[in-house]
Amino acid sequence: MNKKTEKLSQIIMVSVFLIFIIGFGIWCFLLRDRTFSEMENRNLNQFPTFSWKNLKDGTFTDGLEKFVSDHIPFKDELVTLKTDTDRLLQHDLQNGVYFGKDGYYLQDYHEDPEQLEKNIGCINDLRKNAPDADISFMLVPNSISVMSDKLPSTNTSEDQQKTIDKVKEQLDSSINFYCPMSDLKAAADNGTQVFYKTDHHWTSDGAKVGFDGLMKAMGEPELKADYDVQELPDFLGTLYSKAPTAFTDKDTMKLLTDKSNKLTVNFVDKNETKNTIFDRSFEDKKDKYSIFFGGNYANINIKSENAQQDKKVLILKDSYANCAMPYFTSMYSDVTMIDMRYYHVQPLTVSEYIKENKIDKVILLYNVDFLNTDNNFVWID
């Protein structure tokens, strides 16, 4: 290759590179009206406001980097392509998610002893601050534990049963503790889909298994209710979003409505009342699990006209409780759900709420991974 040809080749390469970079930047700018990612279920970073001060302190360049990262053209498709390639190369773990047998996505688990000990201590503090309350705790294992037979042989996930045993040992003995591990495994062995394949939540059928076990552990009667069941197909959940791939079986959700019950659902913070636990606006969205109440809120009170028992129940919860509410509201006439991630700015502490509202039963309903990682239990007192 002579010098003239070599120089021309270099000019072409630089030109193509510049065209790509400039074109990419223009494309990102044109896509800046995209404010929300259905795939990631979060708001996207927007184009930063320019000022010499922001440029000098790095705020502008940092914001610009985040904006470009969020607005890469075909980002979702490129992530899916990468995941598919990694799967073909037999990389079983992607972004904290294992690709299991029969199409199951299983979230990796490793115990955080320090956070776990803090959270158990906070629950025990609630016992001290509400000494007369009837408190029960259902700790739900995650799919990686219940469906451990689906894990690839290369997994390094820790055994959740060790965490569950630790919680039971350290929990105040006056708190009625129940873990549905064996019940969920037995149901799964009998063909019941107790967890979604693409999401970290349990299914409505799994929640029923846990609910029935909890009622038995609390000495409550068997639930007798007749439900209309609506199936909601094409559900791709949170674990799919972490490791999207074209080789995925979509889930089907079940929405249960008690045929003989009428509900009054009060979203306390919003001062809004509905007659259903379902937010139908999520039927056609990717985040279909938020069809339960439209997501998580600080305080939701549900009154049932034809419940099996006339009792006031407080449920301290994570999102696993949401799909179990058809069963709780069929059993109890007055159910309040408090989520500490949003409740901690309220004027009453939980123990004060229990006393002021003359609560008959307090039920904590959390999944193992949440208890192991969440830092909002400090507000449970």
Rosetta blueprint (number, residue, H / E / L):
1 M L
2 N L
3 K H
4 K H
5 T H
6 E H
7 K H
8 L H
9 S H
10 Q H
11 I H
12 I H
13 M H
14 V H
15 S H
16 V H
17 F H
18 L H
19 I H
20 F H
21 I H
22 I H
23 G H
24 F H
25 G H
26 I H
27 W H
28 C H
29 F H
30 L H
31 L L
32 R L
33 D L
34 R L
35 T L
36 F E
37 S E
38 E L
39 M L
40 E L
41 N L
42 R E
43 N E
44 L L
45 N L
46 Q L
47 F L
48 P L
49 T L
50 F L
51 S L
52 W H
53 K H
54 N H
55 L H
56 K H
57 D H
58 G L
59 T H
60 F H
61 T H
62 D H
63 G H
64 L H
65 E H
66 K H
67 F H
68 V H
69 S H
70 D H
71 H L
72 I L
73 P L
74 F L
75 K H
76 D H
77 E H
78 L H
79 V H
80 T H
81 L H
82 K H
83 T H
84 D H
85 T H
86 D H
87 R H
88 L H
89 L L
90 Q L
91 H L
92 D L
93 L E
94 Q E
95 N L
96 G L
97 V E
98 Y E
99 F E
100 G L
101 K H
102 D H
103 G H
104 Y L
105 Y E
106 L E
107 Q E
108 D L
109 Y L
110 H L
111 E L
112 D L
113 P H
114 E H
115 Q H
116 L H
117 E H
118 K H
119 N H
120 I H
121 G H
122 C H
123 I H
124 N H
125 D H
126 L H
127 R H
128 K H
129 N H
130 A L
131 P L
132 D L
133 A L
134 D L
135 I E
136 S E
137 F E
138 M E
139 L E
140 V E
141 P L
142 N L
143 S H
144 I H
145 S H
146 V H
147 M L
148 S H
149 D H
150 K H
151 L L
152 P L
153 S L
154 T L
155 N L
156 T L
157 S L
158 E L
159 D L
160 Q H
161 Q H
162 K H
163 T H
164 I H
165 D H
166 K H
167 V H
168 K H
169 E H
170 Q H
171 L L
172 D L
173 S L
174 S L
175 I L
176 N E
177 F E
178 Y E
179 C L
180 P L
181 M H
182 S H
183 D H
184 L H
185 K H
186 A H
187 A H
188 A H
189 D H
190 N L
191 G L
192 T L
193 Q L
194 V L
195 F E
196 Y L
197 K L
198 T L
199 D L
200 H L
201 H L
202 W E
203 T L
204 S H
205 D H
206 G H
207 A H
208 K H
209 V H
210 G H
211 F H
212 D H
213 G H
214 L H
215 M H
216 K H
217 A H
218 M L
219 G L
220 E L
221 P L
222 E L
223 L L
224 K L
225 A L
226 D L
227 Y E
228 D E
229 V E
230 Q E
231 E E
232 L E
233 P E
234 D E
235 F E
236 L L
237 G L
238 T H
239 L H
240 Y H
241 S H
242 K H
243 A L
244 P L
245 T L
246 A L
247 F L
248 T L
249 D L
250 K L
251 D E
252 T E
253 M E
254 K E
255 L E
256 L E
257 T E
258 D E
259 K L
260 S L
261 N L
262 K L
263 L E
264 T E
265 V E
266 N E
267 F E
268 V L
269 D L
270 K L
271 N L
272 E E
273 T E
274 K E
275 N L
276 T L
277 I L
278 F E
279 D L
280 R H
281 S H
282 F H
283 E L
284 D L
285 K L
286 K L
287 D L
288 K H
289 Y H
290 S H
291 I H
292 F E
293 F L
294 G L
295 G L
296 N L
297 Y L
298 A L
299 N E
300 I E
301 N E
302 I E
303 K E
304 S E
305 E L
306 N L
307 A L
308 Q L
309 Q E
310 D E
311 K E
312 K E
313 V E
314 L E
315 I E
316 L E
317 K E
318 D L
319 S H
320 Y H
321 A H
322 N H
323 C H
324 A H
325 M H
326 P H
327 Y H
328 F H
329 T H
330 S H
331 M H
332 Y E
333 S E
334 D E
335 V E
336 T E
337 M E
338 I E
339 D L
340 M H
341 R H
342 Y H
343 Y H
344 H L
345 V L
346 Q L
347 P L
348 L L
349 T L
350 V H
351 S H
352 E H
353 Y H
354 I H
355 K H
356 E H
357 N L
358 K L
359 I L
360 D L
361 K E
362 V E
363 I E
364 L E
365 L E
366 Y E
367 N E
368 V H
369 D H
370 F H
371 L H
372 N H
373 T H
374 D L
375 N L
376 N L
377 F H
378 V H
379 W H
380 I L
381 D L
